[in-house]
Amino acid sequence: MNKFTSNPKYLKGRGAQINPSSRFEQYDYDENPFAKAASDKNQLRTDFITVHPKTIVNKVPSPDIPMDFSLNPYQGCEHGCIYCYARNTHPFWGYSAGLEFEQKILVKKDAAALLEAKLKNPRWKASPIMLSGNTDCYQPAERKLKITRSLLEVFWKYRHPVGIITKNSMILRDLGLLQKLASENLVRVSISITTLDEKLRKFMEPRTATAKARLKTIEMLASSGIPVNVMMAPVIPGMNDHEIFKVLEAASNAGATSAGHTMVRLNGDVEKIFVDWIQKTYPDRAEKVLNKIKECHGGKTSDSRFKTRMKGEGKIAEMINQQFKMAKKKFFKNQDRIALNSSLHADFKTDQLKLF
């Protein structure tokens, strides 16, 4: 049982409990936000900061990612997933990868216009673009700002293929648009489910949809003709690896047609944030979990090697990968991801340009 939940210094509703300083900062942060939180009711509020990037589509050089391009309408994420690799991008914007990653959300309100300019460019050749390659495009801010919806409208307007990965059932708000895209094989959705244990989810991913809601989301998407992949990402040995068969069975029963997974890795500032979190929330298993993570990455908690970092190495990683392979064979037999359609875009781009 979690022994830290009743501690008044635990920041409920947030994943990270500290603000580690980044290597880009000249001055150190006050890592412990508890004193300020106690005296200032607004200390833990979320701030939304509008930014104006010149481009919105990013080339993905990693051979571990199934799509060549990504698009992130937001930087930072209120979901607060403690293990999130995207935390390491926040220091580039002048914020901590810890609590500020969840509190300081950078909003790209011009995202749809930038995407349309990209897709209209005569030199652009259609290739699937992934929404949420970094942070979740359906995080809470999307309910009001609707930037992701505006992006899907552009993708449909130009008949361009798009992939989506999310932990939020808010995606169902855009079901009509997704059905249009699916009718031309232009969209594939991945729903991330890391655990079916609601107590663990509340601490590990505090502002995400419940596992029950995510399974219902898979069911509704699949029944609407939208192909759904389930991602168990990441698998954390000693915490959720025993759930592999249960997660894949539940997702398959809900209508998912393919499955994938990644091994947890604690690169950069994420290591300090995760270690602090697990020592506070699950002190009885902290050392065991951290040692198992290290065994999966050659004695370190981090791993940046292409083709190895996502799957890990060693006996524990091999056991997890074999379990996943067996579960996938059992629950997703003869089912796999279908390549998205990239052939329609050129004609629709030409037709749209004729209107100007």
Residue pairs with C-beta under 8 A, 6 or more apart in sequence:
2 199
2 203
2 281
2 282
3 283
3 284
4 10
4 280
4 281
4 282
4 283
5 203
5 281
7 280
9 34
10 17
10 280
10 281
11 17
11 33
11 34
11 37
11 44
11 99
12 206
13 44
13 80
13 206
13 207
14 44
14 80
14 99
14 102
14 206
15 79
15 80
15 81
15 82
15 84
15 102
15 203
15 204
15 205
15 206
15 277
16 80
16 82
16 87
16 97
16 98
16 99
16 101
16 102
16 273
16 276
16 277
17 33
17 98
17 99
17 273
17 276
17 277
17 280
18 31
18 32
18 33
18 98
18 99
18 272
18 273
18 276
19 29
19 30
19 31
19 33
19 96
19 98
19 99
19 100
20 29
20 31
20 96
20 97
20 98
20 269
20 272
20 273
21 27
21 28
21 29
21 31
21 96
22 91
22 96
22 97
22 269
23 91
24 91
24 92
24 94
25 91
29 96
30 36
31 98
33 43
33 44
33 99
36 43
37 43
37 44
44 103
45 103
46 78
46 102
46 103
46 104
46 105
46 141
47 103
47 104
47 105
48 105
48 107
48 141
48 145
49 104
49 105
49 106
49 107
50 106
50 107
50 108
50 109
51 75
51 93
51 106
51 107
51 108
52 108
52 110
53 108
53 110
53 114
54 114
55 114
55 118
56 71
56 108
56 110
56 111
56 114
56 115
56 118
57 69
57 70
57 71
57 114
57 115
57 118
57 129
58 69
58 70
58 71
58 72
58 133
59 68
59 69
60 67
60 68
60 69
60 70
60 130
60 133
62 306
63 306
63 307
64 306
64 307
64 309
64 310
65 130
65 133
66 163
66 337
67 127
67 128
67 129
67 130
67 133
67 163
68 127
68 128
69 127
69 128
69 129
69 130
70 129
70 130
70 131
70 132
70 133
70 134
71 111
71 115
71 129
71 130
71 131
71 133
71 151
72 108
72 131
72 132
72 133
72 134
72 135
72 137
73 107
73 108
73 111
73 131
73 137
73 142
73 147
73 148
73 151
74 105
74 106
74 107
74 108
74 135
74 136
74 137
74 139
74 141
74 142
74 147
75 89
75 90
75 93
75 105
75 106
75 108
75 134
75 135
76 90
76 93
76 95
76 100
76 101
76 102
76 103
76 104
76 105
76 106
76 135
77 84
77 86
77 101
77 102
77 105
77 135
77 136
77 139
78 102
78 105
78 139
78 140
78 141
78 207
79 102
79 136
79 139
79 140
79 167
79 168
79 205
79 206
79 207
79 208
80 102
80 205
80 206
80 207
81 167
81 204
81 205
81 208
82 203
82 204
82 205
82 273
82 274
82 277
83 204
83 234
83 236
83 264
83 266
83 270
83 274
84 101
84 135
84 270
85 265
85 267
85 270
86 101
86 134
86 135
87 97
87 98
87 101
87 268
87 269
87 270
87 273
88 97
88 267
88 268
88 269
88 270
89 134
90 96
90 97
90 100
90 101
90 104
91 97
91 269
93 104
93 106
95 101
95 104
96 269
97 268
97 269
97 270
97 273
98 269
98 273
102 207
105 139
105 141
107 141
107 145
107 147
108 114
108 147
109 145
109 147
111 147
111 150
111 151
112 147
112 150
112 151
112 153
112 154
115 151
115 154
115 155
116 154
116 157
116 158
118 124
119 154
119 158
119 160
119 345
119 349
120 158
120 349
120 352
120 353
124 349
125 346
126 160
126 161
126 342
126 343
126 344
126 345
126 346
127 161
127 342
128 161
128 162
128 163
128 188
128 340
128 342
129 155
129 160
129 161
129 162
129 163
130 162
130 163
130 164
130 165
131 137
131 148
131 151
131 162
131 163
131 164
131 165
132 138
132 164
132 165
132 166
133 165
136 165
136 166
136 167
136 168
137 147
137 148
137 151
137 164
137 166
138 148
138 166
138 167
138 168
138 170
138 171
139 168
139 207
140 168
140 207
142 148
142 149
142 168
142 170
143 170
143 173
148 174
149 173
149 174
149 177
151 162
152 162
152 174
152 177
152 178
152 181
153 177
154 160
155 161
155 162
155 181
155 186
155 187
156 177
156 180
156 181
156 186
157 348
157 352
158 345
158 348
158 349
158 352
159 184
159 186
159 344
159 345
159 347
159 348
160 186
160 344
160 345
161 185
161 186
161 187
161 340
161 341
161 342
161 345
162 181
162 186
162 187
162 340
163 187
163 188
163 189
163 190
163 340
164 171
164 187
164 188
164 189
164 190
165 189
165 190
165 191
165 192
165 231
166 189
166 190
166 191
166 192
167 191
167 192
167 205
167 208
167 209
167 214
168 208
168 209
169 209
169 213
169 214
169 216
169 217
170 209
171 178
171 189
171 217
171 221
172 217
172 220
172 221
175 220
175 221
175 224
175 226
178 187
178 189
178 221
178 224
178 226
179 224
179 225
179 226
181 187
182 224
182 225
182 226
182 227
183 225
184 341
184 344
185 338
185 340
185 341
186 340
186 341
186 344
187 226
187 227
187 340
188 227
188 228
188 229
188 337
188 338
188 340
189 221
189 226
189 227
189 228
189 229
190 228
190 229
190 230
190 231
190 260
191 214
191 217
191 218
191 221
191 228
191 229
191 230
191 231
191 251
191 256
192 214
192 230
192 231
192 232
192 233
193 211
193 214
193 215
193 230
193 231
193 232
193 247
193 250
193 251
194 201
194 204
194 205
194 232
194 233
194 234
194 235
194 236
194 240
194 247
195 201
195 204
195 211
195 239
195 240
195 243
195 247
196 211
196 243
196 246
196 247
196 250
197 211
197 240
197 243
198 210
198 211
198 212
200 239
200 240
201 208
201 210
201 211
203 277
203 281
203 282
204 239
209 217
211 250
215 250
215 251
215 254
216 254
218 228
218 230
218 251
218 254
218 255
218 256
219 254
219 255
221 228
221 255
222 228
222 254
222 255
222 256
222 257
223 255
227 257
227 258
227 337
227 338
228 255
228 256
228 257
229 256
229 257
229 258
229 259
229 260
229 337
230 247
230 248
230 251
230 252
230 256
230 258
230 259
230 260
231 259
231 260
231 261
231 262
232 240
232 244
232 247
232 248
232 259
232 260
232 261
232 324
233 260
233 261
233 262
234 261
234 262
234 263
234 264
234 265
235 241
235 244
235 261
235 262
235 263
235 264
235 320
235 324
236 264
236 289
236 293
237 264
237 289
237 292
237 293
237 295
237 296
237 316
237 320
238 285
238 288
238 289
238 292
239 282
239 285
239 289
241 320
241 323
244 261
244 320
244 323
244 324
244 327
245 323
245 326
245 327
245 330
248 259
248 324
248 327
248 328
248 330
248 331
248 332
249 327
249 330
249 331
251 259
251 331
252 259
252 331
252 332
256 332
257 332
257 335
257 336
257 337
258 332
258 335
258 336
258 337
259 324
259 327
259 328
259 331
259 332
261 324
262 310
262 311
263 296
263 297
263 309
263 310
263 311
263 312
263 317
263 320
264 293
264 296
265 293
265 297
265 301
265 302
265 303
265 309
265 312
266 274
266 275
266 293
266 301
266 302
267 302
267 303
267 304
268 302
271 301
271 302
274 301
275 286
275 290
278 285
278 286
278 289
278 290
279 286
282 289
290 301
292 316
293 301
294 300
294 301
295 314
295 315
295 316
295 317
296 312
296 313
296 314
296 316
296 317
296 320
297 303
297 309
297 312
297 313
298 313
298 314
303 309
303 312
311 317
311 321
312 320
312 321
